[in-house]
Amino acid sequence: METVKGYVDHIIYRSEDTGYSVFILENKDGESTCVGNFPVIEEGELLELDGETVLHPSYGTQFKVKESRRCEPDDLHSMEVYLGSGTIKGLGAVLAGKIVEHFGEETFKVIEEEPERLAEIKGISGKKAMEIAFQMESKKELRRGMIYLQKFGISTNLAVKIYKEYGESVYNVIEENPYKLAETVDGIGFKIADQIAINAGFRLDSEFRIQSGILYALQQGIASGSVYMLEAELMGLTASLLEVELSEITRFLMDLAIDKKIVIKDEEGGKKIYLSHFYYMELEVAARLKELDQKFSIDQERVSEDIKKIEKEATTVLDETQQLAILRAMENGVSILTGGPGTGKTTTISTMIRLFIENGLEVLLAAPTGRAAKRMSETTGYEAKTIHRLLEVSGAPEGRGSSFSRNEENPLEADVIIVDEMSMIDISLMHSLLKAVLKGCRLVFVGDRNQLPSVGAGAVLEDMIKADQFATTTLEKIFRQASKSDIVVNAHKINRGEEVMLDNKSADFFFLKRYDPRVIVAVIIRLITENLPQYLKLSPLDIQVITPTRIGAVGVEQLNVALQERLNPPTAGKAEKKVSFGVLRVGDKVMQTKNNYQLEWQVRTKFGLTIDKGVGIFNGDIGIVKRIDNYQMEVEIEFDDERVVSYPFGNLDELELAYAITVHKSQGSEYPAVVMPMYSGPRMLMHRNLLYTAITRAKNLVTLVGDEKVFAQMISNEYISERNTSLSERIQELYEEYQ
Ligand SMILES: Nc1ncnc2c1ncn2[C@@H]1O[C@H](COP(=O)(O)OP(=O)(O)OP(=O)(O)O)[C@@H](O)[C@H]1O
């Protein structure tokens, strides 16, 4: 057995499920590749590893880790890394290097006992020396806590978060119930808490472990879109996650229900188990909708006349169904307008908005993503905001207190709120929106029920339509102009499960038959870099590659690497930064992959004057890397809507390349041209709904590259991911109560 010690320089591969990790360890002897199982591992950590050097047939020499220990900084290099890691404000890597070079082994002792001596270093004033000493002193307890936490295999980053949450009571939490961490500390889930608990000597069948495991299983359900789980399903998942027999599960469920952590509803079809928060969100959404769904009396004839006047100016005559949608929106507190592409939704809402405004009503327009809001503004001619912006992001992290400044205490001032792309809205956003709406305001929900459901839990639009209590208008006719577009016509065919001709006689819908995945990728690259930009007079960055899968030969990850290499290769003078997905380079197209309520943005004029600012960058926002500053340790990104954000290096793992994105991430956006590979993939992904969503993202051109059999199979695959949601039942119950 050999022992090596060094810093985790770069993680090459990691499986979150098994903890299997491949990384580069750096020490004074150079770099070595290490492999092993690590429940948690982070770049920058100092590790001591026991294991052996082996020769892998394809990957060469590797150090196979058997045991690992985290170390506190002791040698010179470690002290330098600790001081320069950003823990001490005002101390960067360069100054840290100078300090350690000057004081050697004595560094920490000097800082703690004779801090004034720091001023011996050029660049450190007496005042700064005292500030550094003060920070070191105030972090003494923290350092002690960290060393304690690291004994349980907790990484430095997480240890800081835990310590921030619990301070000196951290010792009790770990000894009494480490599973609490999973509920209270951002970034710690069940798996990490479980590892800590096991390291701290908890039994596999401990009560805390089983209760925490049940909550974790419920969260897994939520992550896949469901709001509740049936008891049997929950038990099965919990037992397999915990690897224990669960004969006494009912007792634990009752305990969790008494603690108000879950809600159990014994209904037709079995016992439904909810995380309390989700149960009450559905209940409150149903109650708010019922409350807002007032009847308004209107003069129908006058409305018809007003519509005629607007039609004359706009030169489009609305058909009967479109007019009906407008009447319903005026008469009802809650109404729904649904239909596929080209069925005239936008035309209808544009007229509706004018009517409301001409009647002196205050109208607000909103959509779930920045791109969808931008499109709504362009097509209606009135300003639309993202729902997050409408509700004014407060900066509180998601799930901790109210994320929005607009709520029941500070409601939106509006008579009408029209929300587009409703299919993307999950139960949580709907809940926040409805909390901020006053009784007497009309809500008009617009969307296409055949699009993929929201990324977050719930099926709000579908459930509202299914409940059959709100005035709903479905537009079915494709208008003449739209019917000339094969994108629209084919989208409707796909939605009905009909065959689509692939003879390439179309002006806007092409299918290039290729069968080898390497050839598919090569053709996509050629389309993006040469053919399409010329044909459409667009920049390659305006053409979006959309693909069903993340991994695999034509998945997002592979395509992004290939596209980055062609569209934004390294050149002298172009700044770069190593990141978890590879390299980030100035000029790269990137996407934010989670909601971040704290990141600050600014909109600047071309002379650099700030004209608007705020907080919050959200999942799916796409931008371009403008600057990488290795000194300030930040990356500047300009998003589509001109918002500019400085990402500290620590936030870069929230980004990924966006030359290619998944269909799920493309929801609610529209692009001038879309290119999509058609190659085999899992049946639960390769379905009609997904193909329909992908194709309807394109405004002027769709190009599919791949196997026509896969295309046909997707059209006939009616798989719809079954989500356990009960909003429609909750709505129906309320309406029945009042009958
Ligand atoms: N009553 C109408 N008579 C004639 N043309 C119409 C009518 N309503 C809409 N159109 C035309 O049909 C086309 C599609 O309409 P619109 O953009 O409103 O549909 P949509 O449902 O919003 O489509 P998408 O979801 O694709 O944006 C437009 O060119 C529009 O001018």
The ligand as an SDF file (V2000), in Angstrom:
LIG
                    3D

 31 33  0  0  0  0  0  0  0  0999 V2000
  -58.7600   35.2360  -37.7230 N   0  0  0  0  0  0  0  0  0  0  0  0
  -57.6890   35.1820  -38.5020 C   0  0  0  0  0  0  0  0  0  0  0  0
  -57.8030   35.3400  -39.8350 N   0  0  0  0  0  0  0  0  0  0  0  0
  -56.7430   35.2590  -40.6440 C   0  0  0  0  0  0  0  0  0  0  0  0
  -55.5010   35.0330  -40.2250 N   0  0  0  0  0  0  0  0  0  0  0  0
  -55.3080   34.8660  -38.8970 C   0  0  0  0  0  0  0  0  0  0  0  0
  -56.3710   34.9280  -37.9780 C   0  0  0  0  0  0  0  0  0  0  0  0
  -55.8830   34.7100  -36.7440 N   0  0  0  0  0  0  0  0  0  0  0  0
  -54.5620   34.5230  -36.8850 C   0  0  0  0  0  0  0  0  0  0  0  0
  -54.2050   34.6110  -38.1760 N   0  0  0  0  0  0  0  0  0  0  0  0
  -52.8620   34.4590  -38.7650 C   0  0  0  0  0  0  0  0  0  0  0  0
  -52.3830   33.1520  -38.4740 O   0  0  0  0  0  0  0  0  0  0  0  0
  -51.0010   33.1700  -38.1840 C   0  0  0  0  0  0  0  0  0  0  0  0
  -50.7880   32.5310  -36.8200 C   0  0  0  0  0  0  0  0  0  0  0  0
  -51.4220   33.3180  -35.8030 O   0  0  0  0  0  0  0  0  0  0  0  0
  -50.7880   33.5690  -34.3730 P   0  0  0  0  0  0  0  0  0  0  0  0
  -49.3800   33.9500  -34.4860 O   0  0  0  0  0  0  0  0  0  0  0  0
  -51.7280   34.4570  -33.6630 O   0  0  0  0  0  0  0  0  0  0  0  0
  -50.9140   32.0840  -33.8120 O   0  0  0  0  0  0  0  0  0  0  0  0
  -50.3110   31.4530  -32.4990 P   0  0  0  0  0  0  0  0  0  0  0  0
  -51.2920   30.4310  -32.0350 O   0  0  0  0  0  0  0  0  0  0  0  0
  -49.9350   32.5060  -31.5430 O   0  0  0  0  0  0  0  0  0  0  0  0
  -49.0610   30.7440  -33.0750 O   0  0  0  0  0  0  0  0  0  0  0  0
  -47.6810   30.3700  -32.3820 P   0  0  0  0  0  0  0  0  0  0  0  0
  -48.0280   29.5750  -31.1710 O   0  0  0  0  0  0  0  0  0  0  0  0
  -47.0150   29.5620  -33.4510 O   0  0  0  0  0  0  0  0  0  0  0  0
  -46.9910   31.6550  -32.1140 O   0  0  0  0  0  0  0  0  0  0  0  0
  -50.5670   34.6120  -38.2290 C   0  0  0  0  0  0  0  0  0  0  0  0
  -49.9620   34.8450  -39.4650 O   0  0  0  0  0  0  0  0  0  0  0  0
  -51.8530   35.4010  -38.0960 C   0  0  0  0  0  0  0  0  0  0  0  0
  -51.7910   36.6220  -38.7810 O   0  0  0  0  0  0  0  0  0  0  0  0
  1  2  1  0
  2  3  1  0
  2  7  2  0
  3  4  2  0
  4  5  1  0
  5  6  2  0
  6  7  1  0
  6 10  1  0
  7  8  1  0
  8  9  2  0
  9 10  1  0
 10 11  1  0
 11 12  1  0
 11 30  1  0
 12 13  1  0
 13 14  1  0
 13 28  1  0
 14 15  1  0
 15 16  1  0
 16 17  2  0
 16 18  1  0
 16 19  1  0
 19 20  1  0
 20 21  2  0
 20 22  1  0
 20 23  1  0
 23 24  1  0
 24 25  2  0
 24 26  1  0
 24 27  1  0
 28 29  1  0
 28 30  1  0
 30 31  1  0
M  END
$$$$
